[in-house]
Amino acid sequence: MNAKPITMALCAALALGACAKSGERVRFDGNYYPAKLDKVGDRREDFVVAVRDPGQGIEGAREAGRFEATRYCIETFGDSTVNWQQGYDPDANASVIDNGRLILRGSCVIW
């Protein structure tokens, strides 16, 4: 799978999301998936994303997690490229569910 179209689609989604009114929720597959990103340890580029309510639709939950990671990498490092940790990659249809949340792990690519 070519990552370029996915990256372009995510950048477009980020641009549209930036145009949204403050407090407006971004939806994926018609649903809202609350997502929270935390950095791992002292390395700002390493992160974990927890997406709530994956039972609404796993594809939408993956997209919400990917969106949150892409936004973080762009805002923090100026690049949307993410290296996903094996087993936690939304592009590989990873579905690690812990305590009712989809968990994704990765690192932002630093120039």
VEXTI-943543 format. One line per field, with one value per atom (N, C-alpha, C, O, CB): residue number from 1; x negated, y, z negated. Coordinates in steps of 0.02 Angstrom, whole numbers, plus 50000, padded with zeros to 5 digits. Each point is the difference from the previous one (the first is absolute). Glycine has a CB too. Example, Ala and Ser with C-alpha at 12.3 -4.5 7.8 and 13.67 -1.06 7.14 Angstrom:
BEGIN
kolpa <- c(1,1,1,1,1,2,2,2,2,2)
east <- c(49340,50045,49955,49948,50147,49923,49958,50039,49975,49966)
north <- c(49716,50059,50060,49999,49942,50112,50059,50055,50055,49913)
up <- c(49610,50000,50000,49967,49971,50098,49997,49963,49992,50116)
REM end
This chain:
BEGIN
kolpa <- c(1,1,1,1,1,2,2,2,2,2,3,3,3,3,3,4,4,4,4,4,5,5,5,5,5,6,6,6,6,6,7,7,7,7,7,8,8,8,8,8,9,9,9,9,9,10,10,10,10,10,11,11,11,11,11,12,12,12,12,12,13,13,13,13,13,14,14,14,14,14,15,15,15,15,15,16,16,16,16,16,17,17,17,17,17,18,18,18,18,18,19,19,19,19,19,20,20,20,20,20,21,21,21,21,21,22,22,22,22,22,23,23,23,23,23,24,24,24,24,24,25,25,25,25,25,26,26,26,26,26,27,27,27,27,27,28,28,28,28,28,29,29,29,29,29,30,30,30,30,30,31,31,31,31,31,32,32,32,32,32,33,33,33,33,33,34,34,34,34,34,35,35,35,35,35,36,36,36,36,36,37,37,37,37,37,38,38,38,38,38,39,39,39,39,39,40,40,40,40,40,41,41,41,41,41,42,42,42,42,42,43,43,43,43,43,44,44,44,44,44,45,45,45,45,45,46,46,46,46,46,47,47,47,47,47,48,48,48,48,48,49,49,49,49,49,50,50,50,50,50,51,51,51,51,51,52,52,52,52,52,53,53,53,53,53,54,54,54,54,54,55,55,55,55,55,56,56,56,56,56,57,57,57,57,57,58,58,58,58,58,59,59,59,59,59,60,60,60,60,60,61,61,61,61,61,62,62,62,62,62,63,63,63,63,63,64,64,64,64,64,65,65,65,65,65,66,66,66,66,66,67,67,67,67,67,68,68,68,68,68,69,69,69,69,69,70,70,70,70,70,71,71,71,71,71,72,72,72,72,72,73,73,73,73,73,74,74,74,74,74,75,75,75,75,75,76,76,76,76,76,77,77,77,77,77,78,78,78,78,78,79,79,79,79,79,80,80,80,80,80,81,81,81,81,81,82,82,82,82,82,83,83,83,83,83,84,84,84,84,84,85,85,85,85,85,86,86,86,86,86,87,87,87,87,87,88,88,88,88,88,89,89,89,89,89,90,90,90,90,90,91,91,91,91,91,92,92,92,92,92,93,93,93,93,93,94,94,94,94,94,95,95,95,95,95,96,96,96,96,96,97,97,97,97,97,98,98,98,98,98,99,99,99,99,99,100,100,100,100,100,101,101,101,101,101,102,102,102,102,102,103,103,103,103,103,104,104,104,104,104,105,105,105,105,105,106,106,106,106,106,107,107,107,107,107,108,108,108,108,108,109,109,109,109,109,110,110,110,110,110,111,111,111,111,111)
east <- c(49958,50042,49956,49953,50139,49922,49962,50022,50059,49927,49966,50016,50013,50031,49899,50049,50008,50074,50016,49879,50151,50070,50030,50041,49970,49967,50026,49976,50039,49961,49936,49972,50036,50015,49874,50123,50034,50071,50024,49906,50104,50068,50001,50044,49987,49919,49997,49985,50028,49933,49994,49986,50062,50013,49867,50158,50063,50049,50033,49949,50022,50045,49977,50042,49983,49909,49975,50017,50018,49889,50086,50016,50073,50018,49890,50135,50071,50016,50042,49982,49943,50010,49979,50031,49952,49965,49977,50051,50003,49879,50157,50051,50063,50042,49913,50051,50060,50002,49948,50051,50060,50009,49970,49999,50106,49871,49971,50051,50058,49868,50053,50044,50039,50033,49977,49985,50034,49961,49939,50107,49989,49968,49990,50043,50010,49888,49985,50029,49989,49905,50143,50032,49967,49975,50133,49892,49973,50054,50027,49854,50134,50054,50065,50041,49876,50092,50061,50003,50049,50005,49893,49999,49944,49949,50099,49961,49948,49964,50030,50036,49867,49958,49952,49950,50059,50003,49954,49932,49995,50100,49852,49933,49954,50006,50013,49935,49952,49931,49988,50097,49869,49931,49956,50006,50014,49936,49950,49932,49991,50093,49867,49931,49976,50024,49953,49975,49973,49931,49955,50111,49927,49935,49978,50041,49929,49965,49970,49995,49984,49953,50076,49995,50066,50050,49863,50088,50062,50026,50060,49903,49993,50023,50038,50039,49863,50087,50035,50066,50003,49886,50163,50066,50043,49986,50006,50062,50052,50067,50010,49920,50114,50066,50052,49999,49962,50084,50056,50064,50016,49922,50099,50062,50059,50003,49938,50104,50059,50054,50001,49973,50069,50060,49985,50034,50024,49891,49987,50056,50002,49877,50168,50056,50048,50041,49949,50004,50041,49980,50040,49975,49923,49972,49924,49972,50132,49864,49927,49964,49949,50063,50013,49967,50002,49949,50083,50024,50005,49954,49970,50148,49877,49955,49927,49962,50121,49898,49931,49986,49947,50055,50046,49991,49995,49960,50103,49976,49996,49932,49972,50152,49849,49933,49946,49954,50086,49966,49952,50002,49948,50065,50047,50009,49966,49964,50145,49902,49971,49923,49967,50135,49871,49927,49972,49949,50060,50024,49977,50001,49953,50089,50012,50004,49943,49969,50156,49862,49947,49932,49962,50104,49920,49935,49992,49946,50054,50052,49997,49990,49957,50117,49965,49995,49933,49974,50150,49849,49939,49936,49951,50114,49936,49939,50005,49950,50025,50085,50008,50002,49992,49951,50067,50003,50054,50009,49868,50160,50055,49980,50042,50033,49861,49978,49997,49971,49964,50096,50001,49972,50019,50081,49854,49978,50040,49991,49891,50163,50043,49963,49963,50139,49908,49970,50035,50062,49907,49993,50029,50053,49988,49904,50165,50056,50048,50055,49870,50054,50042,50011,50016,49941,50036,50002,50070,50026,49854,50153,50067,50002,50051,49977,49917,49997,49997,50019,49924,50035,49996,50061,49999,49875,50179,50061,49989,50031,50012,49913,49987,50063,50034,49842,50138,50059,49983,50029,50047,49878,49983,50051,50000,49875,50167,50052,49981,49989,50101,49906,49983,50049,50004,49873,50160,50047,50051,50018,49893,50112,50050,49974,50039,50040,49855,49970,49953,49964,50045,49993,49952,49935,49998,50093,49854,49934,49956,49992,50020,49959,49952,49936,50002,50091,49850,49934,49957,50001,50007,49954,49956,49951,49996,50093,49874,49952,50005,50008,49914,50075,49997,49931,49950,50135,49912,49936,49975,50034,49998,49907,49969,49952,49962,50049,49991,49957,49929,49957,50124)
north <- c(49941,50059,50062,50004,49934,50108,50061,50049,50016,49966,50042,50044,50072,50038,49889,50091,50069,50022,50053,49934,49973,50021,50005,50043,49903,50009,50002,50063,50034,49840,50143,50060,50062,50046,49897,50058,50057,50006,50055,49933,49956,50001,50024,50038,49868,50073,50022,50074,50035,49851,50138,50072,50040,50053,49923,49999,50033,50000,50050,49916,49977,49996,50048,50031,49849,50126,50047,50072,50040,49880,50095,50067,50015,50055,49939,49959,50010,50005,50040,49897,50022,50002,50067,50024,49853,50153,50065,50054,50051,49912,50026,50049,49994,50044,49954,49947,49988,50051,50024,49853,50137,50045,49969,49938,50110,49994,49976,49957,50020,50081,49841,49956,49951,49955,50133,49921,49955,49934,50001,50097,49847,49935,49974,50007,49969,49994,49968,49929,49964,50106,49911,49934,49957,50024,50026,49884,49950,49948,49973,50048,49965,49955,50020,49958,49950,50158,50026,49998,50021,49944,50011,49993,50041,50015,49871,50133,50036,49949,49962,50146,49891,49955,50043,50024,49883,50103,50038,49966,49941,50101,49995,49973,50043,50061,49892,50013,50035,49975,49940,50075,50031,49983,50020,50056,49958,49941,50015,49982,49949,50030,50063,49981,49945,49993,50124,49845,49944,50020,50012,49903,50087,50016,50071,50046,49834,50128,50066,50017,50057,49930,49965,50012,50026,49964,49944,50156,50030,49967,50003,50103,49863,49969,49935,49980,50073,49912,49937,50014,50041,49899,50027,50013,49937,49950,50169,49886,49949,50038,50051,49866,50057,50029,49950,49942,50127,49954,49959,50029,50059,49910,49990,50022,49966,49938,50080,50021,49973,49981,50025,50044,49888,49978,49966,50014,50080,49862,49967,49953,49979,50028,49977,49958,50032,49966,49984,50116,50035,49980,50004,50092,49882,49981,50004,50054,49987,49903,49998,50043,50030,49855,50118,50042,50073,50035,49882,50107,50069,50014,50053,49950,49949,50007,50004,50041,49897,50020,50003,50068,50029,49847,50149,50065,50056,50046,49912,50039,50050,49999,50053,49937,49951,49994,50024,50035,49869,50079,50023,50076,50033,49859,50137,50072,50034,50049,49935,49990,50030,49997,50049,49917,49978,49993,50047,50033,49847,50125,50044,50073,50037,49881,50101,50069,50014,50053,49944,49957,50009,50008,50045,49888,50023,50003,50065,50029,49846,50147,50062,50060,50042,49908,50052,50056,50001,50054,49943,49944,49996,50002,50032,49904,50030,49993,50026,50002,49900,50118,50027,49949,50018,50079,49840,49947,49950,49986,50028,49961,49954,49927,49956,50128,49902,49930,49967,50026,50003,49912,49961,49931,49967,50098,49912,49931,49964,50012,50017,49927,49965,49940,49966,50072,49949,49942,49937,49999,50070,49879,49938,49975,49997,49975,50009,49976,50055,49986,49926,50151,50058,50046,50059,49934,49981,50039,50001,49947,50024,50087,50002,49980,49976,50113,49922,49980,49925,49974,50133,49858,49927,49968,49941,50066,50033,49977,49975,49951,50020,50063,49981,50015,50050,49974,49932,50008,49980,49953,50025,50058,49988,50038,50061,49923,49978,50029,49987,49942,50043,50068,49994,50042,50061,49918,49989,50035,50041,50056,49949,49966,50032,50056,50039,49931,50034,50052,49969,49953,50129,49947,49980,50035,50060,49924,49977,50028,49998,49947,50015,50095,50006,50029,50044,49972,49959,50025,50016,49965,49968,50121,50017,50055,50020,49948,50055,50054,50048,49980,49944,50140,50050,49997,49991,50084,49934,50003,50071,50048,49859,50100,50066,50010,49955,50041,50062,50014,49990,50009,50072)
up <- c(50000,50000,50000,49960,49979,50104,50006,49945,49994,50131,49837,49943,50022,49962,49966,50132,50023,50002,49974,50092,49965,50000,49930,49986,50126,49844,49931,49966,49966,50028,50015,49969,50027,49962,50023,50080,50030,49973,49986,50117,49890,49973,49928,49980,50097,49883,49931,49995,49958,50009,50077,50000,50018,49972,50059,50018,50018,49942,49987,50133,49845,49942,49945,49967,50061,49962,49951,50019,49957,50015,50092,50023,49989,49978,50107,49932,49989,49926,49980,50126,49855,49927,49971,49953,50042,50034,49976,50016,49965,50049,50038,50019,49958,49999,50117,49848,49960,49942,49978,50053,49947,49944,49937,49993,50059,49904,49938,49962,49993,50001,49983,49964,50044,49975,49941,50151,50046,50003,50003,50064,49933,49999,50071,50044,49846,50121,50064,49996,49952,50067,50033,50002,50052,50051,49911,50025,50045,50011,49952,50010,50101,50017,49965,49982,50035,49974,49970,49925,49970,50132,49866,49927,49970,50032,49978,49927,49963,49956,49962,50038,50007,49961,49959,50028,50060,49848,49959,49999,49985,49944,50088,50002,49957,49998,50118,49850,49957,50017,50001,49907,50105,50015,49942,49973,50150,49856,49948,50026,50033,49875,50076,50019,49953,49944,50101,49979,49961,49974,50039,50029,49867,49970,50016,50005,50003,49999,50012,50074,50018,49877,50148,50072,50027,50002,50009,50010,50024,50063,50014,49936,50089,50063,49990,50043,50012,49888,49987,49964,49954,50038,50031,49972,50000,50032,50008,49921,50000,50005,49968,49961,50113,50009,49975,50019,50081,49858,49976,50029,49989,49903,50144,50032,49966,49997,50114,49862,49966,50049,50057,49842,50081,50037,50067,50049,49896,50058,50064,50022,50058,49915,49982,50017,50051,50030,49857,50122,50050,50070,50047,49874,50087,50064,49997,49989,50071,49949,49991,50052,49984,49969,50108,50051,49981,50007,50081,49888,49978,49941,49996,50045,49914,49942,50022,49974,49955,50119,50026,50032,49990,50030,50018,50033,49948,50009,50091,49847,49947,49967,49985,49996,50006,49971,50047,49979,49956,50128,50051,50004,50005,50060,49935,50003,49941,50009,50051,49880,49940,50003,49983,49951,50089,50006,50052,49989,49976,50092,50054,49977,50013,50072,49882,49975,49951,50004,50011,49939,49951,50034,49984,49933,50131,50034,50040,50000,50007,50026,50037,49953,50012,50078,49857,49953,49963,49984,50003,49998,49960,50041,49981,49936,50141,50040,50071,50036,49895,50091,50067,50055,50059,49899,50026,50051,49979,49941,50087,50022,49985,50000,49990,50060,49962,50006,49931,49953,50150,49893,49938,50015,50048,49908,50001,50001,49946,49940,50102,49979,49953,49972,50036,50025,49875,49967,50025,50006,49891,50117,50024,49951,49940,50120,49967,49960,49979,49976,49984,50049,49982,50059,49991,49892,50177,50062,50030,50018,50004,49982,50028,50074,50024,49894,50118,50071,50009,50052,49972,49924,50003,49966,49982,50019,49990,49968,49929,49979,50134,49852,49930,49959,50010,50002,49943,49957,49929,49973,50124,49872,49931,49958,49998,50027,49941,49958,49927,49981,50109,49870,49930,49960,50010,50016,49930,49957,50041,49981,49929,50146,50041,50044,50027,49886,50096,50041,50052,49986,49918,50156,50052,49984,49988,50100,49911,49984,50062,50032,49847,50138,50055,49971,49957,50130,49937,49978,50060,50050,49843,50101,50055,49979,49942,50139,49971,49991,50059,50057,49878,50049,50053,50032,49965,49975,50125,50035,49994,50019,50062,49894,49991,50058,50018,49856,50155,50058,49983,50042,50000)
REM end
